[in-house]
Amino acid sequence: MAAAALCLAVGGAAAAGFRLQEVPDIAKVAPGSLPAGTIAFTDHRDDSLVDPKTGLIRFSDWAKARPQQKRLLALYPAYEEPSVTATVNGVSKTFKRKLHMYVAEAKLELARPPASVDLTRFVTLPTLEKMDPAIKHRLIGPDAVVPNKDARLSAHNPDRRWCESPTTTICVQSRYQFEGKLPAAIMLLNKLRDSGKQIADHLEFQSEVRIVPPADIDQAAVAALTGVDTPVAAALEQTIVHVNQVMQFGKVLAVLQPSPADPNRTIASMFVALAVESDLFEKRKELEGVPVLRNMVPAQVLAGNSSFNTGTSISAGLPSYSRNRIEAIATALAAR
């Protein structure tokens, strides 16, 4: 239930006066049409592609219907659902680990040119430490990044090593302790399980945070994604490359482009993509039989519709958390 935006948010949106305006597609929001302090937002929860049982989109459907999103927001452009091998009744079988996607998009305008927005300040530990106080971070080197050490992992980047980039880049090890009632519920669930891997009461994950090198920016693909037909002035990217449970990867991408209507104004587009393991939703049966855990059905918790959802951090569920983080990113971008 982690969100890729978690290292790129600071402060509350209220101070900057931002409000969210739900739209079907941010690419269709015309430059200059957003009122001051308004963030156009969608997480596609009403799309026909959404799986009604989970509120998320199957990775295969997402890749087919939205190839530009998949190219820019997957772990790396050629990423596919990972293949895993398991032994069943003494026979080894290889199959794909199915994923579901949560994707949120947002757009706002800033009353100043892109050159005046300093993204490098986000790529520092002191800035990260001001973020969501429930999440603890520490810097790590590229050699400590799990996918860098094992080429067999699907998170291993075939194009380059994680956290090695010609632009400003850092590696971060992060830990989030689930809040509210979730730790107690997880403890009870672990006691009820006869066998199998125990569920952790926290998320531990590794991220690469970087300014995207100009050579890595596919201008045409970004223009299709944002709906803004001007060159990308700068882009900030956080990629969750390793996580201990629930997710396979996560990404947040923030793109700055000059407004086609006024080069002294900036259009900021933000994207959050999270890949959740599909088999998580198959575990609902073992929970529905325990009255105290019925509201801990994964689909409900992820959607923020459970009594176990707490606060504004990851435990709040993906929709609430992504909205809070996008509002906070907007606040940080607007700060001088």
N, C-alpha and C positions, 0 to 999 in steps of 0.2 A: 504494500500500500504506500510505497514511497513515491514521491513526486520529483521529477527531474529538476523542477524549478527551485528546490529547497535551498540551494546555496546562492541563489541570485536575488533574494528578496530582502528588503530592509524596511523597517518602520511600518506604519499603518497608512492605508490609503486615505483615511479621513483627513489627515493633515494637509494633503494636497487637494482634497475635495473631489477625488475621482469617484465616478459611479459606473457600474457596468450596464451596458445596453445589449440585450440578447439579440443576435442577428443570425440568419441562416448560414451566411457565408461571408467571412471578412474580406475575401478577395473582391466581393461585389460592393463593398463600401467605398463610395467615390471619395477621392481626396477633397478635403474642404467641407465635407458633409457632416462631419462629427462636431457637435457642440463642444466648447471648451470644457475640459475636465471629464470627458466621456470616453469610456473604453468600449469599443465594439467587441463582443465576446460570443463564442459558441463552443460547446463541447460535443456537439452532434448527437446529443442524447435522444433527439426525436427523429434522427435519420432513419431511412428504411433499411440501411445496412446494419443497424444496431441489433444485436442479439437480445430479444426481449427478456430472456432468462437472466442475463448478466448485466445488461445496460452498457456493454462494451461491444466493440467490433472485432470479428474474427480477423486475425492477421492476414489470412489468405484473401478474404474479401477486401480488406483495406488495400493490400498490395495491388489487387486487380483493378479496383475502382478508383484509387487515388495514387497512381504511380509516382507522381511528383512528391507527394507527402512521404511515401515510403522511401524514396531516394534520399530525401533530405533529413528525414526524422528517424529513420531506422538507425541501428547501431553504426552501420556504415552502408554505403549505397548498395552493395551486393548482398547484404545480409538476408538470410532466409531462416525459417524456423529450424532449430537445430535437430540433428539426427542423434538419437540415443540408442544404445544397445542394452537389452535386458534379457535375462535368462528366465524362461517360463517352462516349468516341467522338464528342466534339463536341456531345453532347446534355446539357443541364442537367437533373438529376433531384433532387427533394427527398425525403428519407427521414428516418425517426426514428433517432437514435443510441440504440441499445439499451443498457440498463444492467442490471447485476446488483447486488443489495443484500447487504451483510453487516450483520446487526442483532444486537446483544447487549443483554441486559436484566439488571438486578441489583436486589436489594432487601436492606436491612438495617435494624435498629432501633438507635436511640441512646437511652441512658438519661437524656435531658434534653429539655426542650421545644424546639420549633422556634425560638422567639424567641432562644434562647441560641446558635444556630448562625449565625455571621457569614459570609455568602457574599460580601460585598463585598471581602474580603481576596483573593479569587481574581482579581478584576478589576484587577490592578495588575501592572506590569512586574516589580518586585522579586520578586513571588510566582512569576510565570511563569519567571523566570530560575533558580528553584530546582527546576524541573521536570526532565524528562528531559534530562540534560546533553548528549545527542547532538544535540539540536535547538536551534538558535540563533534568537533572537527579537529583533525591534525594533519599536517603536511606529511606526505610520503614521497619517495622517489620512484622513478619508472620501474626499477628492478623489483619493487614491492607490489606492483600491480599484478594481480593473479593472472589475467589473460595474457600478459606479456611473457609469463613463465611457462605457459603450456599452449602450444600451437593447436592442440586437439580441441580446445574449447571453442564454442561458437562465438564467444566474445573476443576471441583473438582477431585482431585487425590484420587482414592480409596486405593492406597497403602501407602500414607504418606501425611502429610501436606506440602504444598509448602514452600520452604525457611527454612525447618528444615532438615538438613542433617549432617551426622557425619564428613564430610569434609568441607573445606573452602567454605562458602556460603554467599551470600548477596541477599537482595530483593531491587529492584529498581523501583521507579515510574518515568516514562519518558513522556515527552511531545514534540511533533514535530509540529510546525506551518507550514502548507503548504506554499510553496514559489512561487515566480513568479506570473503568472496570475491565479493560482488555487483559491486563496481566493476570488478574484473578481468574478470569474465564479461561485463559490459555492454560493456566496451572490445572484447573479442573479437567479440561479436555485432555491434557496429557495423562492425567491419572486414569481416565476412562478408556484410553486407548490400550488395547491388548499388546500391540506390537507396532513396529514402524518407527520412523524418525520422529523425534519429539519436536514440537513447534516452539520456536524461540519467542520470548516475550519482548524482543527488540529487533530492529533492522540494523544490519551492519553492511555498509556499502562503500565502494570506491568510485571516485569520479575524476574525470579530466575536465578542467575548466580552462578555456582558452579563448583568445581573440582569433577568429578564423582568418587564416592567411588569405590574401586576395586571390592567390592562384587556386585556392580550394573552393572558391565561390562560383557556383554555376549560375551566372547572371540570368539566363533565360528561365531556368527552373525556379529560381527565387521570385522572379517577376510573376510567373504563373501562380506561385504559392501565395504571394502577398496581394496580387492584383495591382501592383504599383510598377509602372513601366519607366523607372529611372534607375541608374546604376546604384548598386549597394555601396554605401559609404563605409559601413563597418558592420561586423557581425560578432556576436558573443555566443558561445556554445558551451553547455555543460552536458557531458555524457556520463551516465552511470554505467560502468563497464563490468561491475561485479557486485552481486548482492546475495545475502545469505539465504533468503527465502522469498516466496511470493512472486518476485519479478525476475525477468530475464535481462531487461535493460531499461533505461530511461534516457530521455534527452529533452533539453530545453534549448531553444534557438531564439535569439533576439536579433532582429535585423533593422538597421537604420538606413532609410532612403530619403533623399530630398523630395519634397512634394512636387509633383508635376505642375501644380498651380503656382507655387512660390518656392524657389530654391532656398529661401531663408527660413523655411519651416521644415520640420522633420516628421516623416511618418515612421513610427516604430511598430513593427509587427512582431508578435511573440507567439511561440508554439511550444506546447508541452506534450510529449508522447511517452506513454508508459506501456511496456509489454508485460502482461500478467499471465502466469502459467494457467492454461485452460483447465488442467486437472484439479485446480483449486476448487472449482465450482462443483466438481463431482463429489466433494466431501460433505455436501449439505445434508445427505441422508443420515450420517452418523451424528449430526447435530440436531436434526429435527426430532429425534427420539428422546432428547433430554430437555425437559421443560425450561430449565434455567439457561440453556444455550441456544434455544430456538432463534433468538434474535442475533446470534453470531453466525448465521449462514453467510458465507463469504460474499455472495452477490449483494446482500443487504448492507454489510459492513463497508464494502468498497463504494457502494452507491450513497453512503451516508444516511441510510434509512434504518439504522439499527439503534437500539437503546445503548449499545456499546460504543457508539460514536461520541467522541468527547473533544471539546475545545476547537481550536482553529488550526492545529498542526496535523500531522499525517493521520492521527487517530480520528479526525473529523470525517474521513472519507474523501475520495478523490474529487468530487465536484466542489465541495466547500473548500478543500485545501487548495485546489488549483485556482479558484477564484481569488482566495486570499493572497496567494503568491503572485498572481498576475497583477493584482492591484498594487501590491508592494513593489514589484519590479517597476511599474509605472511611476510610483512615487520616487524611487531611486533615480530613474532616468530623468525625471523632471527636476531633480535637485541640482543646483549649480555648485 
